[in-house]
């Protein structure tokens, strides 16, 4: 399941418990990601799922749910 894989990636990258990550979790506000963190996250998503996120779509992905939906729509 994409959500479980995304939770694992976020947990490792932001050093938070997987259980604390929900679909409603904001990548910037709740996890404290800055622009460099987001770029790193998107490179990891590309490696893990083979989904490249173009620059113009980066701002559309603000929550974990939006990220999961984005990945699922492009796999």
TAVEN-V463300 format. One record per residue. N is the residue number from 1. RES is the residue in one small letter. OMEGA is omega in degrees with one decimal (NA if undefined). Layout:
BEGIN
n = (N & N)
res = (RES & RES)
omega = (OMEGA & OMEGA)
END
This chain:
BEGIN
n = (1 & 2 & 3 & 4 & 5 & 6 & 7 & 8 & 9 & 10 & 11 & 12 & 13 & 14 & 15 & 16 & 17 & 18 & 19 & 20 & 21 & 22 & 23 & 24 & 25 & 26 & 27 & 28 & 29 & 30 & 31 & 32 & 33 & 34 & 35 & 36 & 37 & 38 & 39 & 40 & 41 & 42 & 43 & 44 & 45 & 46 & 47 & 48 & 49 & 50 & 51 & 52 & 53 & 54 & 55 & 56 & 57 & 58 & 59 & 60 & 61 & 62 & 63 & 64 & 65 & 66 & 67 & 68 & 69 & 70 & 71 & 72 & 73 & 74 & 75)
res = (x & x & x & x & x & x & x & x & x & x & x & x & x & x & x & x & x & x & x & x & x & x & x & x & x & x & x & x & x & x & x & x & x & x & x & x & x & x & x & x & x & x & x & x & x & x & x & x & x & x & x & x & x & x & x & x & x & x & x & x & x & x & x & x & x & x & x & x & x & x & x & x & x & x & x)
omega = (-176.0 & -177.8 & -179.4 & 178.6 & 179.3 & 177.6 & -179.7 & 179.2 & -179.3 & 179.4 & -179.7 & -175.0 & -174.7 & 176.4 & 175.3 & 178.4 & 178.4 & -177.7 & -178.9 & -178.1 & 177.8 & 177.4 & -177.7 & -178.3 & 175.6 & -177.4 & -178.8 & -174.1 & -175.8 & -177.3 & 176.9 & -179.0 & 170.6 & -174.4 & 177.9 & 176.6 & -179.3 & 177.9 & 178.8 & 178.9 & -177.6 & 174.6 & 177.6 & 177.9 & 178.4 & -179.8 & -174.6 & -171.9 & -176.4 & -178.7 & 178.3 & 179.4 & 179.1 & -177.7 & -176.9 & 178.8 & -176.2 & -177.1 & 179.8 & -174.8 & -176.4 & -178.9 & 177.6 & 179.9 & 178.6 & 177.8 & 179.0 & 179.7 & 179.4 & -179.9 & -177.6 & -178.7 & -175.1 & 179.0 & NA)
END
